[in-house]
Amino acid sequence: MSTLENKIDFKVIVSVTNANPNGDPLNGNRPRQNFDGFGEISDVAIKRKIRNRLQDLGEHIFVQSDDRADDGFKSLKDRADAVEELEAIIKDKKKDADRYAEVACKTFMDTRSFGQVFAFKGSDLSVGVRGPVSIQTAVSIDPIDINTMQITKSVNSVTGDKKGSDTMGTKHFVDFGVYVFNGSINVQLAEKTGFTEADAEKIKEALTTLFENDASSARPDGSMAVEKVYWWEHPSKMGKASSAKVHRSVKIEKIPEVDRAKSFDDYKVTVEPLEGIELTVIEGL
């Protein structure tokens, strides 16, 4: 399969309804907010979801979450050492870092997409891979309102003589919000990692179905949805325009008559055409 030849930019619009899109562990797991009150979803959380979708699509993923591990390995080192070529390079006196990176990229799609640092305790070899796919933090269009709900547990955890008192807890969620994140795929780095045109199509599919098989207590099925994916393909390696200009060509504004947005229909999206750059717009599924 041919290596990616033309630069790609993309923008994804996501709606959140009565869900916690990305809890902040340093703030009681409340939905992330910046100092101006706008909601955020970290780039790390977005990459996690993309990795999960790629894994669902049958791709070999290096950074797997423990609850979704499909190969039985409990650590990244074990997963890397299970690849015979990688283990042979580690044991070889030459410790060819370039060859190690090449094999890792060929083996794991998330490595050749996002990059990875291979530096494990007890190993003399440290390898860093820069990936071509970059993702920005998602930020809400408007400041978000966060609701907090108290919850109780009315069952004993262990058998006892007396009924245990209900355990109090809290759940935090966003009433409604529209979040946007941008990303790009760099051709020069794609050439180094072996990232292909087919890989780009899989990333696009993962973005379009980002929240499938992602349900949890904090994010029930249907509470988070991909509304639109904008996918620009440039006619050259360097691109016809900067990524910043491409991303800014899509403007999302609340309809003036709407005081408080309650659905994605309360927003107006306009797209400025960019000469020489092919745009594909994918509606949310």
N, C-alpha and C positions, 0 to 999 in steps of 0.2 A: 504494500500500500504506500502511495506517495506521501512524502513529508509535506506538511502544510506550507503553502507557497505565498498566500496572501494574508495580510493582517486582518484580524477580526475584532470588532468591538461589540459589546452587548449591554443591554439594560433590561432589568426585570422589575415589574411592578407587582407587589404582593399586598393582599388585603388580609387583615386580622380582625376577627370578630369573637369577642369573649374568650380570649386565649392569651397565654403567656408565650410570646414568640421566642424569647431568649432571656431566661432569668439571670440576674446578677448575683453570684454567690457571696459577694461582699456587701450586699444590701438585702439580706433576707430572702433572696431569690425573687425579688420584685422585678418586673420587666425593666430592661435596661432603658435608661434615659440619660440624655446629656444635660448640661447645666441650664439649657434653655427650655427644657421640658419636652424635647422631641425624642421619640422612641428610637431605639437602635437595636440592630441584630448584628452581632460581631461577624467579621469575615470568617473566623474559625468555625462558628456555628453553621454558616452557609456552606463552607467546604465539607463539613461533616455530613450534611444532608446530601450534597452532590456525591460524595463517596458512597453513601448508603444506596443511592439510586443506581450508581454505576455497578455496585455489588449486586443489586437486584437484577441488573441487566446481564449479569454473568461475567463481569470483568474481574480480574485478579487485583485486589486492593491490598496495599501494604498496611496503611493505618486503619485498622478495623477496630470498632468499638467492641469491648468485651462481650456485650450481650448479643452481638451480631457476628462474632467470629465464626467463620465457616470452615476453618482448617484445623481447629483444635489447638492452635498455638496461643500461649498466654502472654507473650511479650513480642515486641518488634524484633529483638535480637534472635529469638527462636525462629521467627518467620523468615528472617534474612538468612540465617544459618541453614535452613532447610533447602535453600536453593544451592544445588551442588556447585555451580560455577562460582557463586559468591563465596562459598566456604573454601573452595580451592584457592581463590585469590587471597583470602585471609591467611591461609597456611603457607602460601608461596613467599619466599624471601623477598621477592621484588615488590610485593604489595602495590600492584598497579592500580592506583586510584581511578584513573580514567577508564580502565576496563571494568572496574567494579561499578562505576556510575552507569556505564553503557549497558551492562547486564541487568542492573536494577531497573533502569528505565524500560528495557525491553520486557521485563517480567511483570512489573506493576504499573497499571495505568495511572494511578494517582501520583506516582513518583514522576513519571514523564509529563504529567499535567501540572502539578502544583510544586514539584520539587520535594526534596527531603534531605535531612542531615542524617548520615549513618555514622554515629559515634557511640560505641557501646563500651561499657565497663569491661576491662580485660582484653580489649582489642587494641592493637597498635596502629590500626588504620582508621583514619577519619575522612569521610567523603561528604562533600556538600554538592547537592544538585539544585540548580535554579530552574524552576519550571516556567513554561510560557504562559500559563493561565493565571491571571491575577484577578482577585475579587476585592471590591471595596466593602466597607461596612454599610449595611442598609440603614437608612434614616427615614423617619416618617415625614410625610408632607406637612402635617400640622402637629402641634404639640398633642400629646396623648393624655387621656384620662385613665388612671389606674384604679381599679376597684379591688378591695380586699374583703374576702369572705372568711368568716370563722367556720371551722369544721370540727366535728367530734368523732370519736371512736367509741362505739357502744358494745364492744365485745372484749372479753379478757384475752390478753396475749398468752397467758399461761393459766393453768388450773389453780384455783385458790378457794379458800373458804368463803370469801366475800366477793361480791361483784366489784370489779375494779371501777374506779371513777372514770368518767369520760375524759379522754385526752383531748385537750384543745389544740388546735392548729390553725394555720391560715393558708389561704390560696389567693394569689394575686393574678389579675388578668386585665387586659386592655379591652375596654368596651368596643371600640372600633378604631382602626387606623389603617392608613395606606402607606406602605413602606416601599422604598426604591433603592436598588443597588446596581452598581455598574461593574463591568469587567472588561478585560481585553485578553487577546491571545497574541503573543509576540512571536513573529516568524523566526527571528534569529535564535531565540532560545528553543523554539520548536525543532530547529535543525540539529541542535545539540542533544536534545533528549529523544529525538525520533518521533515526536508528536505528529500524527498524521491527519489527513483530511477526515478520515473515518472517526478518529478520536474526537475531532471538533464536532462532528454530527452527534456523537454520543453525549458530549457535554451539553449540546443544545437540547437534546431529549431529556437529559437529567434536569436541566433548568425548567423545562416546560412542565415536568411532573414532579417538581421538587418536594411536595408534601405527601406524595403517595407512600403508603406504608410507613408513615411517620407519626401516627396517632399516639397520644399519651394522655394522662390525666390533665396535664397543662395545655395540651393542644388536641382536643377531640377532633375526630374526623369531620372535615368540612369547615372547621373554624379558621383555617389558614388556606389561602388559595392564591395561585399564580394567575393574575389577571391578564397580563400581556408580557411577551418577550420580544424585544427589539434586537435584531441580529444584523449587524452591518458587515459586509465583506468588501474589503478594499481591493483595488486592482493591482496592488503592488505589495512588496515586502514591508516597506516603510510606512505605507498608508498614504491616502490622498489628503487626509487631514489629521490633526492631533486627536487623541482619544478624548481629551477634554472637550474639544469643539463638537465631536460626534455625540458625546453624552449630553451636552447642553442643547442639542438640536431637538430634544424631546422636552416639552414643557407640560407640567401637570399642575393645574390650578383648580381650586374649589370654585364651583359655580357661584357667582355673586349673590344670588337669591338665597343660597343655603347658609344658614347660620352655623349649624353643627352637622358635619358630614356623618351619615349613618350607613352609607353604602358607597361602592365604587362609582355608581351612577351619579353621585353628587360631585364628581370631578370631571373636568374637561381636559382632554389630552390633545395637544397639537404637536405636529412633527414638521420640522423644517427640512425640506429636501436638500440633500448634499450631492452635488454634481459628481458623477463618476463613482459613487459608492452605492453598492446594491443593498437595499434594505428589505429584510423579511420580517413581517410582523406576525407573531403567533398568538392567537387568542388563547386564554386560559381554558383548560379542558374541564 
